[in-house]
Amino acid sequence: MRLRSERIVTPSGTIAGELSIRGGSIEAVGPVGTADAGRPSVDADASTLDVGGAWVVPGYIDTHVHGGGGAQCNTADPDEIAAVARFHAGHGTTALLATTAAAPVQELVAVLEATASAQGRARHKGATVLGAHLEGPFLSRKRPGAMDAEAFIDPDPRTVERLLRAGAGTLKCMTLAPELPGATELVRELVRAGAVASVGHSEATYDQTLEAVRAGARAATHAFNAMPPLHHREPGLLGAVLDLPEVSVELICDGVHVAPATLRLAYRAKGRDRVRLVSDAIQGAGMPDGDYRLARAPITVAGGRARLLGGGSIAGSMLTMEAAVRNAVRFLGITVQDAVALASANPARLLGLERRKGTIAAGLDADLAVLDDDLRVCATLVEGEWVSGPPAAPATTSSPGR
C-alpha cells in the first residue's frame, strides 16, 4: 500500500510525498516515486491512497490512560482493556500503556494478567497494548488525588517481585513516591526489569527525588498534579523534575488539570524532547456526562470534567490524544510537528521503542494517523492495518499550517 499526502511529518521535517507500507512496516518514505526508485521488489500495482492536504503523522503513544468509551483498565477482563484500545485508536492513538489506579495487590496482578491477554486480542483491532502502567500502589497517602489511599502501601521486595512477574513481564511503567522507605531499591528493581520508574503522587523533597533519578527514575507522572506546588526555598519534587534533564514529564493538556500559562512554563523548562502528552482518560472519555468509575471510586462527569462523586478531587480526564495534540498547538504556541513529537517520538523514546515506533521512517512500524486541517483524526493505521478509516476521499488541500 502507498499513502500520499502534501503534509507527511517526518523526523527531518514536513514533506509532500508518499510512503510505502509492506508487512506492517514503513518500507520507504520520500517524494512521490521514492517507493519505485531502485526497488524492483515494490509492487508497481500496489494500491495508492492520496489524502491530498491532510496531515499524515506518526501514531500517538499514550503512556497514561485509564479508560475510555465506557471501559476501564482496572479490570480482570481482557476484552474490556481491548475495548479501551479500540476507542482510543479512533482518536489517533496507535499504542498505549493500560493504566491502573491503585488497588489491592491481588487486583493489580489480575489486571496485569488481563493486560497480557489483551495484547493479543487488541492487535489490529485497536491501538497496540504495549503493557501496563501501574499508578501505585507505592504512593504517598498525603497526595492520593482521586485514588483510594487505603490501597497505598510501602514497597517490599516480595510484592515488587510479584508485580514484576505477573502477566509475564507486562509491567512497563510504575508511578511511585520517592520518599517512601524502600523506594530507591524499588526504582532499581524496575530498571533491572526493563520498566520505567515514574515519580508522582508524592511529597518528596528535591533531594529525595534526585536520589530516585540517580537510581534510574526517568519520568514524572502528570506534572503539577498530586504533588506540592513549587516553592522558591523548597523546590520539592516538582522543582526537581522540571530541573533535572534526565526526567521526561507528563502533561495533561486539557486546560483543566494545569492552566495553559503553567503548561507553557513547563515546556520552556524541559524543552521539546522531555515533555510527553498523556490523556489520563477515564472510563467516561467519549461518553455523555454522567456517573462512571475509576477503579472502584465513583466519578461524576459534568460539563466534560470528571470529579469524585460528591465534589472532590479531579478524577482523570475526558481527554483523548487527538485533543491533547490540538490543545498543545493552541496552549503552548508550538508547531504541529512539535506537538506531534510530544505525543509520539518522546513516549517511544522513554519506552525504548524509538527503533520501532514514534516517527515516520523506513523500517519502523506503520503506525499512522491522518488529520484534517483542524488536527482532527480522519483515520488511524496500526502496523499497516486500518483500525479507523481509511479516509473516504482526499482532504482539502489548503496551505500547510504551523
Secondary structure, DSSP 8 states (H G I E B T S, - for coil): -EEEEEEEEETTEEEEEEEEEETTEEEEEESTTTTTTT-TTS-TT--EEE-BT-EEEE-EEEEEE-EETTEESSSS-HHHHHHHHHHHHTTTEEEEEEEE----HHHHHHHHHHHHHHHHHSBTTBSEEEEEEEE-SS--TT--TTS-GGG-----HHHHHHHHHGGGT-EEEEEE-TTSTTHHHHHHHHHHTT-EEEE-S----HHHHHHHHHHT--EESSTTTTS----SS--HHHHHHHH-TT-EEEEE-SSSSS-HHHHHHHHHHH-GGGEEEE--B-TTTTS-SEEEEETTEEEEEETTEEEETTS-SB-SBS--HHHHHHHHHHHH---HHHHHHHHTHHHHHHTT-TTTSSS--TTSB--EEEE-TT--EEEEEETTEEEE---SS-B-------
